[in-house]
Amino acid sequence: MEKRITDAYLAILQEELLPAMGCTEPIAVAYAAALARETLGTLPTKVEIRVSGNILKNVKSVIVPGTGGLKGIESAAAAGIVAGQACRKLEVLSHLTPQDKPRICQYIERAEFTLGQAHSGCIFDIDITVYSGADHAHVRIEG
């Protein structure tokens, strides 16, 4: 009986858990941003980010993996947009190299970033819209 219960728990964990590179919140922001850029099909010139207070608190001072020490929501989003691979999900930044940091920093300086709070009441809420000219793409991860 115990083996069957253990096997059932393991099956649930294998189905539900995804490997993440680094702290989950900045990686989730990078993933949403990479997915938005992929959907847009080009490098966006404007990025609107809305996150829950919990995300804001947890990302503001955490180093974004693979970025050579960059911190914060804009850095996480820029890393996902510039060099992220959305197909890798929560390992979206696992392939970054030291050469990517200058590209990410240049993008942060060139693009227009707007950061605000999501008001859904959900503890985990990331809402990103990216723009290029008249085109835009929107990604939301909630719950």
N, CA, C and O atoms as CSV, one atom per row, in Angstrom:
chain,resi,resn,atom,element,x,y,z
A,1,MET,N,N,0.822,-1.191,0.000
A,1,MET,CA,C,0.000,0.000,0.000
A,1,MET,C,C,0.870,1.260,0.000
A,1,MET,O,O,0.582,2.201,-0.740
A,2,GLU,N,N,1.938,1.296,0.824
A,2,GLU,CA,C,2.808,2.472,0.880
A,2,GLU,C,C,3.475,2.752,-0.456
A,2,GLU,O,O,3.590,3.913,-0.849
A,3,LYS,N,N,3.918,1.717,-1.165
A,3,LYS,CA,C,4.571,1.905,-2.463
A,3,LYS,C,C,3.600,2.536,-3.453
A,3,LYS,O,O,3.989,3.407,-4.232
A,4,ARG,N,N,2.367,2.112,-3.432
A,4,ARG,CA,C,1.361,2.663,-4.344
A,4,ARG,C,C,1.117,4.151,-4.055
A,4,ARG,O,O,0.983,4.953,-4.979
A,5,ILE,N,N,1.062,4.504,-2.791
A,5,ILE,CA,C,0.871,5.908,-2.410
A,5,ILE,C,C,2.090,6.733,-2.807
A,5,ILE,O,O,1.953,7.830,-3.347
A,6,THR,N,N,3.282,6.202,-2.539
A,6,THR,CA,C,4.516,6.897,-2.922
A,6,THR,C,C,4.574,7.093,-4.427
A,6,THR,O,O,4.921,8.178,-4.895
A,7,ASP,N,N,4.241,6.066,-5.188
A,7,ASP,CA,C,4.240,6.164,-6.650
A,7,ASP,C,C,3.229,7.200,-7.135
A,7,ASP,O,O,3.491,7.922,-8.097
A,8,ALA,N,N,2.082,7.274,-6.475
A,8,ALA,CA,C,1.064,8.261,-6.851
A,8,ALA,C,C,1.579,9.683,-6.592
A,8,ALA,O,O,1.399,10.568,-7.428
A,9,TYR,N,N,2.209,9.898,-5.449
A,9,TYR,CA,C,2.792,11.215,-5.149
A,9,TYR,C,C,3.868,11.586,-6.167
A,9,TYR,O,O,3.905,12.715,-6.656
A,10,LEU,N,N,4.733,10.641,-6.480
A,10,LEU,CA,C,5.794,10.907,-7.448
A,10,LEU,C,C,5.225,11.238,-8.826
A,10,LEU,O,O,5.741,12.118,-9.515
A,11,ALA,N,N,4.184,10.550,-9.222
A,11,ALA,CA,C,3.546,10.825,-10.515
A,11,ALA,C,C,2.966,12.239,-10.542
A,11,ALA,O,O,3.077,12.939,-11.548
A,12,ILE,N,N,2.352,12.654,-9.447
A,12,ILE,CA,C,1.800,14.016,-9.373
A,12,ILE,C,C,2.923,15.035,-9.463
A,12,ILE,O,O,2.809,16.014,-10.201
A,13,LEU,N,N,4.003,14.822,-8.726
A,13,LEU,CA,C,5.126,15.754,-8.756
A,13,LEU,C,C,5.745,15.844,-10.149
A,13,LEU,O,O,6.063,16.938,-10.615
A,14,GLN,N,N,5.918,14.704,-10.816
A,14,GLN,CA,C,6.501,14.716,-12.160
A,14,GLN,C,C,5.608,15.476,-13.139
A,14,GLN,O,O,6.107,16.127,-14.058
A,15,GLU,N,N,4.317,15.397,-12.951
A,15,GLU,CA,C,3.385,16.077,-13.843
A,15,GLU,C,C,3.324,17.581,-13.571
A,15,GLU,O,O,3.202,18.375,-14.504
A,16,GLU,N,N,3.407,17.969,-12.315
A,16,GLU,CA,C,3.176,19.352,-11.922
A,16,GLU,C,C,4.428,20.224,-11.848
A,16,GLU,O,O,4.343,21.428,-12.089
A,17,LEU,N,N,5.580,19.652,-11.522
A,17,LEU,CA,C,6.779,20.456,-11.311
A,17,LEU,C,C,7.557,20.669,-12.604
A,17,LEU,O,O,7.707,19.757,-13.418
A,18,LEU,N,N,8.047,21.895,-12.773
A,18,LEU,CA,C,8.914,22.236,-13.894
A,18,LEU,C,C,10.252,22.682,-13.329
A,18,LEU,O,O,10.287,23.406,-12.333
A,19,PRO,N,N,11.354,22.266,-13.942
A,19,PRO,CA,C,12.638,22.779,-13.467
A,19,PRO,C,C,12.729,24.279,-13.745
A,19,PRO,O,O,12.306,24.748,-14.801
A,20,ALA,N,N,13.280,25.019,-12.797
A,20,ALA,CA,C,13.460,26.461,-12.974
A,20,ALA,C,C,14.916,26.794,-12.703
A,20,ALA,O,O,15.557,26.223,-11.821
A,21,MET,N,N,15.416,27.733,-13.486
A,21,MET,CA,C,16.789,28.189,-13.319
A,21,MET,C,C,16.761,29.414,-12.422
A,21,MET,O,O,16.293,30.472,-12.843
A,22,GLY,N,N,17.248,29.296,-11.201
A,22,GLY,CA,C,17.279,30.430,-10.296
A,22,GLY,C,C,15.948,30.642,-9.602
A,22,GLY,O,O,15.106,29.745,-9.566
A,23,CYS,N,N,15.763,31.830,-9.053
A,23,CYS,CA,C,14.547,32.216,-8.347
A,23,CYS,C,C,13.372,32.214,-9.325
A,23,CYS,O,O,13.484,32.749,-10.428
A,24,THR,N,N,12.279,31.634,-8.939
A,24,THR,CA,C,11.137,31.434,-9.831
A,24,THR,C,C,10.557,32.727,-10.389
A,24,THR,O,O,10.221,32.780,-11.572
A,25,GLU,N,N,10.429,33.767,-9.574
A,25,GLU,CA,C,9.740,34.973,-10.027
A,25,GLU,C,C,10.442,35.678,-11.184
A,25,GLU,O,O,9.783,35.963,-12.184
A,26,PRO,N,N,11.764,35.983,-11.109
A,26,PRO,CA,C,12.384,36.628,-12.269
A,26,PRO,C,C,12.406,35.727,-13.504
A,26,PRO,O,O,12.327,36.214,-14.632
A,27,ILE,N,N,12.510,34.439,-13.294
A,27,ILE,CA,C,12.489,33.512,-14.425
A,27,ILE,C,C,11.103,33.517,-15.079
A,27,ILE,O,O,10.995,33.464,-16.304
A,28,ALA,N,N,10.051,33.580,-14.271
A,28,ALA,CA,C,8.696,33.650,-14.826
A,28,ALA,C,C,8.484,34.944,-15.611
A,28,ALA,O,O,7.826,34.935,-16.651
A,29,VAL,N,N,9.038,36.057,-15.119
A,29,VAL,CA,C,8.958,37.326,-15.854
A,29,VAL,C,C,9.705,37.191,-17.181
A,29,VAL,O,O,9.197,37.604,-18.224
A,30,ALA,N,N,10.907,36.616,-17.146
A,30,ALA,CA,C,11.697,36.428,-18.368
A,30,ALA,C,C,10.959,35.520,-19.357
A,30,ALA,O,O,10.963,35.774,-20.562
A,31,TYR,N,N,10.336,34.477,-18.848
A,31,TYR,CA,C,9.589,33.551,-19.705
A,31,TYR,C,C,8.405,34.268,-20.371
A,31,TYR,O,O,8.202,34.139,-21.578
A,32,ALA,N,N,7.634,35.012,-19.593
A,32,ALA,CA,C,6.492,35.735,-20.161
A,32,ALA,C,C,6.957,36.727,-21.224
A,32,ALA,O,O,6.332,36.855,-22.277
A,33,ALA,N,N,8.055,37.427,-20.943
A,33,ALA,CA,C,8.580,38.408,-21.898
A,33,ALA,C,C,9.094,37.734,-23.169
A,33,ALA,O,O,8.867,38.232,-24.272
A,34,ALA,N,N,9.784,36.606,-23.020
A,34,ALA,CA,C,10.279,35.870,-24.192
A,34,ALA,C,C,9.117,35.369,-25.044
A,34,ALA,O,O,9.171,35.419,-26.273
A,35,LEU,N,N,8.082,34.893,-24.391
A,35,LEU,CA,C,6.907,34.410,-25.105
A,35,LEU,C,C,6.194,35.564,-25.823
A,35,LEU,O,O,5.718,35.399,-26.946
A,36,ALA,N,N,6.124,36.728,-25.172
A,36,ALA,CA,C,5.501,37.890,-25.804
A,36,ALA,C,C,6.291,38.321,-27.036
A,36,ALA,O,O,5.709,38.614,-28.081
A,37,ARG,N,N,7.625,38.360,-26.911
A,37,ARG,CA,C,8.450,38.738,-28.069
A,37,ARG,C,C,8.299,37.729,-29.203
A,37,ARG,O,O,8.171,38.106,-30.367
A,38,GLU,N,N,8.313,36.451,-28.857
A,38,GLU,CA,C,8.151,35.412,-29.879
A,38,GLU,C,C,6.808,35.572,-30.596
A,38,GLU,O,O,6.728,35.422,-31.815
A,39,THR,N,N,5.774,35.873,-29.846
A,39,THR,CA,C,4.445,36.067,-30.428
A,39,THR,C,C,4.414,37.313,-31.316
A,39,THR,O,O,3.813,37.298,-32.390
A,40,LEU,N,N,5.060,38.386,-30.865
A,40,LEU,CA,C,5.133,39.626,-31.641
A,40,LEU,C,C,5.915,39.416,-32.937
A,40,LEU,O,O,5.567,39.974,-33.978
A,41,GLY,N,N,6.971,38.610,-32.863
A,41,GLY,CA,C,7.752,38.307,-34.060
A,41,GLY,C,C,8.895,39.263,-34.342
A,41,GLY,O,O,9.586,39.116,-35.350
A,42,THR,N,N,9.107,40.236,-33.476
A,42,THR,CA,C,10.186,41.204,-33.655
A,42,THR,C,C,10.549,41.781,-32.289
A,42,THR,O,O,9.822,41.600,-31.312
A,43,LEU,N,N,11.669,42.470,-32.237
A,43,LEU,CA,C,12.100,43.098,-30.996
A,43,LEU,C,C,11.180,44.280,-30.693
A,43,LEU,O,O,11.085,45.206,-31.499
A,44,PRO,N,N,10.503,44.263,-29.547
A,44,PRO,CA,C,9.583,45.356,-29.233
A,44,PRO,C,C,10.316,46.646,-28.859
A,44,PRO,O,O,11.435,46.619,-28.345
A,45,THR,N,N,9.659,47.766,-29.128
A,45,THR,CA,C,10.214,49.067,-28.756
A,45,THR,C,C,9.614,49.564,-27.446
A,45,THR,O,O,10.159,50.464,-26.808
A,46,LYS,N,N,8.492,48.974,-27.052
A,46,LYS,CA,C,7.818,49.367,-25.818
A,46,LYS,C,C,7.375,48.115,-25.074
A,46,LYS,O,O,6.883,47.162,-25.679
A,47,VAL,N,N,7.555,48.125,-23.751
A,47,VAL,CA,C,7.209,46.978,-22.921
A,47,VAL,C,C,6.407,47.475,-21.718
A,47,VAL,O,O,6.899,48.286,-20.933
A,48,GLU,N,N,5.182,46.992,-21.575
A,48,GLU,CA,C,4.358,47.314,-20.414
A,48,GLU,C,C,4.280,46.084,-19.524
A,48,GLU,O,O,3.892,45.003,-19.969
A,49,ILE,N,N,4.651,46.261,-18.272
A,49,ILE,CA,C,4.688,45.146,-17.326
A,49,ILE,C,C,3.798,45.493,-16.134
A,49,ILE,O,O,3.929,46.563,-15.539
A,50,ARG,N,N,2.901,44.584,-15.798
A,50,ARG,CA,C,2.086,44.713,-14.594
A,50,ARG,C,C,2.275,43.427,-13.798
A,50,ARG,O,O,2.096,42.328,-14.323
A,51,VAL,N,N,2.635,43.572,-12.537
A,51,VAL,CA,C,2.857,42.399,-11.688
A,51,VAL,C,C,2.176,42.591,-10.339
A,51,VAL,O,O,1.924,43.715,-9.905
A,52,SER,N,N,1.889,41.477,-9.694
A,52,SER,CA,C,1.335,41.526,-8.345
A,52,SER,C,C,2.415,42.010,-7.381
A,52,SER,O,O,3.608,41.944,-7.677
A,53,GLY,N,N,1.980,42.493,-6.236
A,53,GLY,CA,C,2.909,42.987,-5.226
A,53,GLY,C,C,3.913,41.944,-4.800
A,53,GLY,O,O,5.067,42.276,-4.529
A,54,ASN,N,N,3.510,40.704,-4.736
A,54,ASN,CA,C,4.400,39.614,-4.344
A,54,ASN,C,C,5.533,39.438,-5.352
A,54,ASN,O,O,6.683,39.231,-4.964
A,55,ILE,N,N,5.216,39.519,-6.633
A,55,ILE,CA,C,6.232,39.410,-7.681
A,55,ILE,C,C,7.182,40.598,-7.592
A,55,ILE,O,O,8.401,40.431,-7.644
A,56,LEU,N,N,6.628,41.785,-7.459
A,56,LEU,CA,C,7.435,42.997,-7.360
A,56,LEU,C,C,8.427,42.897,-6.205
A,56,LEU,O,O,9.609,43.199,-6.367
A,57,LYS,N,N,7.948,42.478,-5.058
A,57,LYS,CA,C,8.787,42.344,-3.864
A,57,LYS,C,C,9.906,41.320,-4.078
A,57,LYS,O,O,11.049,41.554,-3.683
A,58,ASN,N,N,9.580,40.204,-4.692
A,58,ASN,CA,C,10.554,39.123,-4.822
A,58,ASN,C,C,11.557,39.325,-5.949
A,58,ASN,O,O,12.630,38.723,-5.919
A,59,VAL,N,N,11.243,40.150,-6.939
A,59,VAL,CA,C,12.141,40.311,-8.080
A,59,VAL,C,C,13.043,41.534,-7.949
A,59,VAL,O,O,14.116,41.574,-8.551
A,60,LYS,N,N,12.628,42.524,-7.178
A,60,LYS,CA,C,13.343,43.802,-7.172
A,60,LYS,C,C,14.819,43.695,-6.814
A,60,LYS,O,O,15.618,44.483,-7.319
A,61,SER,N,N,15.211,42.754,-5.964
A,61,SER,CA,C,16.615,42.694,-5.552
A,61,SER,C,C,17.267,41.344,-5.827
A,61,SER,O,O,18.337,41.054,-5.292
A,62,VAL,N,N,16.640,40.521,-6.649
A,62,VAL,CA,C,17.181,39.209,-6.983
A,62,VAL,C,C,17.965,39.301,-8.293
A,62,VAL,O,O,17.513,39.922,-9.255
A,63,ILE,N,N,19.127,38.686,-8.318
A,63,ILE,CA,C,19.922,38.653,-9.557
A,63,ILE,C,C,19.238,37.745,-10.572
A,63,ILE,O,O,18.847,36.620,-10.262
A,64,VAL,N,N,19.106,38.256,-11.778
A,64,VAL,CA,C,18.509,37.482,-12.870
A,64,VAL,C,C,19.585,36.527,-13.397
A,64,VAL,O,O,20.638,36.979,-13.846
A,65,PRO,N,N,19.335,35.222,-13.351
A,65,PRO,CA,C,20.352,34.244,-13.758
A,65,PRO,C,C,20.881,34.475,-15.172
A,65,PRO,O,O,20.123,34.774,-16.095
A,66,GLY,N,N,22.187,34.330,-15.320
A,66,GLY,CA,C,22.818,34.412,-16.634
A,66,GLY,C,C,23.078,35.816,-17.128
A,66,GLY,O,O,23.571,35.989,-18.243
A,67,THR,N,N,22.757,36.845,-16.320
A,67,THR,CA,C,22.880,38.224,-16.786
A,67,THR,C,C,24.095,38.943,-16.226
A,67,THR,O,O,24.270,40.134,-16.481
A,68,GLY,N,N,24.925,38.263,-15.485
A,68,GLY,CA,C,26.116,38.908,-14.946
A,68,GLY,C,C,25.814,39.906,-13.845
A,68,GLY,O,O,26.538,40.889,-13.686
A,69,GLY,N,N,24.759,39.671,-13.085
A,69,GLY,CA,C,24.471,40.505,-11.926
A,69,GLY,C,C,23.332,41.488,-12.077
A,69,GLY,O,O,23.076,42.252,-11.147
A,70,LEU,N,N,22.633,41.509,-13.206
A,70,LEU,CA,C,21.498,42.423,-13.362
A,70,LEU,C,C,20.360,42.009,-12.425
A,70,LEU,O,O,20.140,40.823,-12.177
A,71,LYS,N,N,19.643,43.015,-11.909
A,71,LYS,CA,C,18.551,42.759,-10.973
A,71,LYS,C,C,17.290,43.480,-11.427
A,71,LYS,O,O,17.358,44.462,-12.166
A,72,GLY,N,N,16.146,42.989,-10.982
A,72,GLY,CA,C,14.892,43.689,-11.162
A,72,GLY,C,C,14.026,43.181,-12.293
A,72,GLY,O,O,14.440,42.367,-13.118
A,73,ILE,N,N,12.805,43.693,-12.300
A,73,ILE,CA,C,11.799,43.247,-13.260
A,73,ILE,C,C,12.157,43.636,-14.687
A,73,ILE,O,O,12.022,42.826,-15.604
A,74,GLU,N,N,12.613,44.876,-14.883
A,74,GLU,CA,C,12.978,45.302,-16.235
A,74,GLU,C,C,14.119,44.443,-16.781
A,74,GLU,O,O,14.106,44.063,-17.952
A,75,SER,N,N,15.099,44.140,-15.939
A,75,SER,CA,C,16.225,43.302,-16.372
A,75,SER,C,C,15.760,41.896,-16.727
A,75,SER,O,O,16.199,41.327,-17.726
A,76,ALA,N,N,14.868,41.334,-15.908
A,76,ALA,CA,C,14.350,39.996,-16.192
A,76,ALA,C,C,13.579,39.984,-17.506
A,76,ALA,O,O,13.751,39.082,-18.327
A,77,ALA,N,N,12.727,40.992,-17.702
A,77,ALA,CA,C,11.956,41.070,-18.947
A,77,ALA,C,C,12.872,41.286,-20.146
A,77,ALA,O,O,12.704,40.644,-21.182
A,78,ALA,N,N,13.845,42.196,-20.005
A,78,ALA,CA,C,14.775,42.466,-21.108
A,78,ALA,C,C,15.586,41.227,-21.464
A,78,ALA,O,O,15.810,40.954,-22.643
A,79,ALA,N,N,16.021,40.483,-20.475
A,79,ALA,CA,C,16.781,39.251,-20.743
A,79,ALA,C,C,15.929,38.266,-21.531
A,79,ALA,O,O,16.407,37.639,-22.476
A,80,GLY,N,N,14.663,38.132,-21.137
A,80,GLY,CA,C,13.768,37.241,-21.864
A,80,GLY,C,C,13.523,37.708,-23.285
A,80,GLY,O,O,13.486,36.898,-24.212
A,81,ILE,N,N,13.355,39.018,-23.462
A,81,ILE,CA,C,13.076,39.574,-24.789
A,81,ILE,C,C,14.291,39.460,-25.706
A,81,ILE,O,O,14.167,39.044,-26.858
A,82,VAL,N,N,15.452,39.825,-25.200
A,82,VAL,CA,C,16.659,39.893,-26.029
A,82,VAL,C,C,17.263,38.520,-26.302
A,82,VAL,O,O,17.665,38.232,-27.429
A,83,ALA,N,N,17.327,37.679,-25.284
A,83,ALA,CA,C,18.084,36.438,-25.438
A,83,ALA,C,C,17.354,35.191,-24.951
A,83,ALA,O,O,17.909,34.093,-25.014
A,84,GLY,N,N,16.133,35.337,-24.472
A,84,GLY,CA,C,15.407,34.192,-23.936
A,84,GLY,C,C,14.881,33.263,-25.010
A,84,GLY,O,O,14.618,33.676,-26.140
A,85,GLN,N,N,14.736,32.021,-24.643
A,85,GLN,CA,C,14.142,31.015,-25.523
A,85,GLN,C,C,12.878,30.491,-24.846
A,85,GLN,O,O,12.944,29.657,-23.942
A,86,ALA,N,N,11.736,30.989,-25.293
A,86,ALA,CA,C,10.457,30.653,-24.662
A,86,ALA,C,C,10.192,29.151,-24.626
A,86,ALA,O,O,9.545,28.664,-23.699
A,87,CYS,N,N,10.674,28.421,-25.605
A,87,CYS,CA,C,10.443,26.976,-25.652
A,87,CYS,C,C,11.046,26.244,-24.451
A,87,CYS,O,O,10.667,25.109,-24.162
A,88,ARG,N,N,11.981,26.889,-23.754
A,88,ARG,CA,C,12.623,26.278,-22.574
A,88,ARG,C,C,11.848,26.540,-21.288
A,88,ARG,O,O,12.259,26.092,-20.218
A,89,LYS,N,N,10.739,27.256,-21.378
A,89,LYS,CA,C,9.861,27.583,-20.257
A,89,LYS,C,C,10.649,28.198,-19.101
A,89,LYS,O,O,11.270,29.245,-19.283
A,90,LEU,N,N,10.643,27.578,-17.918
A,90,LEU,CA,C,11.305,28.170,-16.757
A,90,LEU,C,C,12.829,28.020,-16.782
A,90,LEU,O,O,13.512,28.394,-15.829
A,91,GLU,N,N,13.346,27.479,-17.864
A,91,GLU,CA,C,14.786,27.465,-18.103
A,91,GLU,C,C,15.111,28.390,-19.279
A,91,GLU,O,O,16.099,28.195,-19.986
A,92,VAL,N,N,14.265,29.392,-19.471
A,92,VAL,CA,C,14.310,30.331,-20.591
A,92,VAL,C,C,15.668,31.014,-20.736
A,92,VAL,O,O,16.055,31.365,-21.851
A,93,LEU,N,N,16.396,31.209,-19.647
A,93,LEU,CA,C,17.688,31.908,-19.690
A,93,LEU,C,C,18.874,30.973,-19.502
A,93,LEU,O,O,19.994,31.440,-19.297
A,94,SER,N,N,18.660,29.690,-19.566
A,94,SER,CA,C,19.715,28.717,-19.252
A,94,SER,C,C,20.892,28.745,-20.222
A,94,SER,O,O,21.965,28.246,-19.882
A,95,HIS,N,N,20.734,29.294,-21.380
A,95,HIS,CA,C,21.784,29.286,-22.403
A,95,HIS,C,C,22.524,30.628,-22.524
A,95,HIS,O,O,23.402,30.764,-23.375
A,96,LEU,N,N,22.181,31.627,-21.682
A,96,LEU,CA,C,22.808,32.944,-21.788
A,96,LEU,C,C,24.320,32.860,-21.595
A,96,LEU,O,O,24.828,32.025,-20.846
A,97,THR,N,N,25.018,33.745,-22.290
A,97,THR,CA,C,26.476,33.822,-22.191
A,97,THR,C,C,26.859,35.221,-21.703
A,97,THR,O,O,26.014,36.116,-21.700
A,98,PRO,N,N,28.115,35.432,-21.289
A,98,PRO,CA,C,28.544,36.774,-20.877
A,98,PRO,C,C,28.361,37.826,-21.979
A,98,PRO,O,O,28.230,39.012,-21.675
A,99,GLN,N,N,28.350,37.417,-23.234
A,99,GLN,CA,C,28.167,38.351,-24.342
A,99,GLN,C,C,26.732,38.893,-24.415
A,99,GLN,O,O,26.483,39.898,-25.081
A,100,ASP,N,N,25.799,38.234,-23.739
A,100,ASP,CA,C,24.411,38.687,-23.774
A,100,ASP,C,C,24.171,39.894,-22.870
A,100,ASP,O,O,23.268,40.684,-23.144
A,101,LYS,N,N,24.952,40.060,-21.799
A,101,LYS,CA,C,24.713,41.158,-20.857
A,101,LYS,C,C,24.754,42.534,-21.540
A,101,LYS,O,O,23.845,43.331,-21.308
A,102,PRO,N,N,25.757,42.854,-22.369
A,102,PRO,CA,C,25.737,44.174,-23.015
A,102,PRO,C,C,24.516,44.373,-23.909
A,102,PRO,O,O,23.973,45.476,-23.975
A,103,ARG,N,N,24.083,43.333,-24.588
A,103,ARG,CA,C,22.897,43.429,-25.446
A,103,ARG,C,C,21.648,43.719,-24.610
A,103,ARG,O,O,20.795,44.512,-25.007
A,104,ILE,N,N,21.553,43.068,-23.454
A,104,ILE,CA,C,20.412,43.274,-22.561
A,104,ILE,C,C,20.431,44.705,-22.017
A,104,ILE,O,O,19.403,45.380,-21.993
A,105,CYS,N,N,21.599,45.156,-21.583
A,105,CYS,CA,C,21.727,46.525,-21.052
A,105,CYS,C,C,21.404,47.575,-22.111
A,105,CYS,O,O,20.738,48.567,-21.816
A,106,GLN,N,N,21.866,47.367,-23.331
A,106,GLN,CA,C,21.559,48.300,-24.422
A,106,GLN,C,C,20.066,48.340,-24.702
A,106,GLN,O,O,19.501,49.402,-24.965
A,107,TYR,N,N,19.435,47.183,-24.643
A,107,TYR,CA,C,17.995,47.124,-24.881
A,107,TYR,C,C,17.225,47.883,-23.791
A,107,TYR,O,O,16.266,48.594,-24.088
A,108,ILE,N,N,17.645,47.730,-22.543
A,108,ILE,CA,C,16.994,48.443,-21.439
A,108,ILE,C,C,17.077,49.954,-21.667
A,108,ILE,O,O,16.122,50.681,-21.393
A,109,GLU,N,N,18.213,50.416,-22.163
A,109,GLU,CA,C,18.392,51.849,-22.418
A,109,GLU,C,C,17.553,52.340,-23.603
A,109,GLU,O,O,17.074,53.474,-23.583
A,110,ARG,N,N,17.367,51.513,-24.628
A,110,ARG,CA,C,16.669,51.928,-25.855
A,110,ARG,C,C,15.159,51.784,-25.780
A,110,ARG,O,O,14.426,52.645,-26.268
A,111,ALA,N,N,14.693,50.710,-25.177
A,111,ALA,CA,C,13.250,50.433,-25.169
A,111,ALA,C,C,12.554,51.247,-24.077
A,111,ALA,O,O,13.172,51.673,-23.101
A,112,GLU,N,N,11.276,51.445,-24.268
A,112,GLU,CA,C,10.456,52.148,-23.277
A,112,GLU,C,C,9.791,51.106,-22.374
A,112,GLU,O,O,9.006,50.280,-22.839
A,113,PHE,N,N,10.112,51.157,-21.092
A,113,PHE,CA,C,9.540,50.229,-20.120
A,113,PHE,C,C,8.556,50.972,-19.225
A,113,PHE,O,O,8.844,52.068,-18.746
A,114,THR,N,N,7.399,50.368,-19.005
A,114,THR,CA,C,6.419,50.872,-18.050
A,114,THR,C,C,6.143,49.741,-17.067
A,114,THR,O,O,5.805,48.630,-17.474
A,115,LEU,N,N,6.285,50.019,-15.786
A,115,LEU,CA,C,6.063,49.019,-14.749
A,115,LEU,C,C,4.935,49.484,-13.849
A,115,LEU,O,O,4.931,50.623,-13.382
A,116,GLY,N,N,3.980,48.603,-13.607
A,116,GLY,CA,C,2.864,48.924,-12.730
A,116,GLY,C,C,2.416,47.700,-11.965
A,116,GLY,O,O,2.893,46.590,-12.196
A,117,GLN,N,N,1.497,47.921,-11.056
A,117,GLN,CA,C,0.996,46.825,-10.241
A,117,GLN,C,C,-0.271,46.240,-10.854
A,117,GLN,O,O,-1.165,46.971,-11.282
A,118,ALA,N,N,-0.333,44.914,-10.888
A,118,ALA,CA,C,-1.550,44.225,-11.311
A,118,ALA,C,C,-2.546,44.285,-10.157
A,118,ALA,O,O,-2.159,44.191,-8.992
A,119,HIS,N,N,-3.802,44.439,-10.475
A,119,HIS,CA,C,-4.813,44.573,-9.430
A,119,HIS,C,C,-5.826,43.434,-9.461
A,119,HIS,O,O,-7.008,43.635,-9.179
A,120,SER,N,N,-5.362,42.254,-9.800
A,120,SER,CA,C,-6.268,41.112,-9.893
A,120,SER,C,C,-6.566,40.504,-8.533
A,120,SER,O,O,-7.545,39.774,-8.380
A,121,GLY,N,N,-5.727,40.800,-7.540
A,121,GLY,CA,C,-5.880,40.168,-6.237
A,121,GLY,C,C,-5.177,38.828,-6.151
A,121,GLY,O,O,-5.155,38.198,-5.094
A,122,CYS,N,N,-4.603,38.394,-7.260
A,122,CYS,CA,C,-3.879,37.127,-7.301
A,122,CYS,C,C,-2.444,37.349,-6.805
A,122,CYS,O,O,-1.812,38.345,-7.156
A,123,ILE,N,N,-1.941,36.435,-6.005
A,123,ILE,CA,C,-0.590,36.567,-5.453
A,123,ILE,C,C,0.470,36.469,-6.550
A,123,ILE,O,O,1.487,37.161,-6.488
A,124,PHE,N,N,0.244,35.620,-7.547
A,124,PHE,CA,C,1.206,35.427,-8.638
A,124,PHE,C,C,0.552,35.913,-9.931
A,124,PHE,O,O,-0.253,35.203,-10.534
A,125,ASP,N,N,0.903,37.113,-10.346
A,125,ASP,CA,C,0.296,37.692,-11.546
A,125,ASP,C,C,1.365,38.468,-12.319
A,125,ASP,O,O,1.918,39.449,-11.821
A,126,ILE,N,N,1.642,38.021,-13.522
A,126,ILE,CA,C,2.583,38.682,-14.429
A,126,ILE,C,C,1.837,38.955,-15.725
A,126,ILE,O,O,1.332,38.034,-16.366
A,127,ASP,N,N,1.771,40.213,-16.105
A,127,ASP,CA,C,1.018,40.639,-17.284
A,127,ASP,C,C,1.947,41.521,-18.120
A,127,ASP,O,O,2.304,42.621,-17.697
A,128,ILE,N,N,2.335,41.049,-19.294
A,128,ILE,CA,C,3.285,41.771,-20.145
A,128,ILE,C,C,2.681,41.995,-21.529
A,128,ILE,O,O,2.180,41.069,-22.166
A,129,THR,N,N,2.743,43.249,-21.975
A,129,THR,CA,C,2.348,43.588,-23.343
A,129,THR,C,C,3.541,44.252,-24.011
A,129,THR,O,O,4.139,45.175,-23.458
A,130,VAL,N,N,3.879,43.781,-25.194
A,130,VAL,CA,C,5.002,44.341,-25.953
A,130,VAL,C,C,4.466,44.940,-27.249
A,130,VAL,O,O,3.495,44.453,-27.827
A,131,TYR,N,N,5.134,46.021,-27.691
A,131,TYR,CA,C,4.676,46.768,-28.860
A,131,TYR,C,C,5.823,46.978,-29.847
A,131,TYR,O,O,6.978,47.155,-29.459
A,132,SER,N,N,5.475,46.954,-31.114
A,132,SER,CA,C,6.367,47.361,-32.187
A,132,SER,C,C,5.490,48.030,-33.233
A,132,SER,O,O,4.743,47.364,-33.949
A,133,GLY,N,N,5.585,49.356,-33.315
A,133,GLY,CA,C,4.692,50.090,-34.213
A,133,GLY,C,C,3.260,49.875,-33.786
A,133,GLY,O,O,2.927,50.038,-32.612
A,134,ALA,N,N,2.401,49.506,-34.736
A,134,ALA,CA,C,0.988,49.281,-34.440
A,134,ALA,C,C,0.708,47.871,-33.927
A,134,ALA,O,O,-0.401,47.586,-33.477
A,135,ASP,N,N,1.698,46.995,-33.991
A,135,ASP,CA,C,1.522,45.606,-33.562
A,135,ASP,C,C,1.829,45.462,-32.080
A,135,ASP,O,O,2.649,46.190,-31.521
A,136,HIS,N,N,1.151,44.506,-31.461
A,136,HIS,CA,C,1.436,44.206,-30.069
A,136,HIS,C,C,1.121,42.745,-29.768
A,136,HIS,O,O,0.389,42.084,-30.505
A,137,ALA,N,N,1.692,42.256,-28.664
A,137,ALA,CA,C,1.417,40.908,-28.177
A,137,ALA,C,C,1.282,40.994,-26.657
A,137,ALA,O,O,1.918,41.823,-26.006
A,138,HIS,N,N,0.450,40.130,-26.116
A,138,HIS,CA,C,0.144,40.165,-24.685
A,138,HIS,C,C,0.275,38.761,-24.098
A,138,HIS,O,O,-0.218,37.789,-24.670
A,139,VAL,N,N,0.949,38.670,-22.943
A,139,VAL,CA,C,1.086,37.393,-22.239
A,139,VAL,C,C,0.765,37.635,-20.773
A,139,VAL,O,O,1.198,38.627,-20.187
A,140,ARG,N,N,0.005,36.726,-20.190
A,140,ARG,CA,C,-0.307,36.819,-18.766
A,140,ARG,C,C,-0.136,35.462,-18.133
A,140,ARG,O,O,-0.629,34.451,-18.635
A,141,ILE,N,N,0.581,35.456,-17.010
A,141,ILE,CA,C,0.733,34.243,-16.190
A,141,ILE,C,C,0.128,34.588,-14.843
A,141,ILE,O,O,0.563,35.528,-14.178
A,142,GLU,N,N,-0.863,33.832,-14.452
A,142,GLU,CA,C,-1.580,34.128,-13.219
A,142,GLU,C,C,-1.846,32.828,-12.463
A,142,GLU,O,O,-2.099,31.777,-13.052
A,143,GLY,N,N,-1.779,32.938,-11.150
A,143,GLY,CA,C,-2.157,31.808,-10.314
A,143,GLY,C,C,-1.006,30.954,-9.903
A,143,GLY,O,O,-1.193,29.965,-9.194
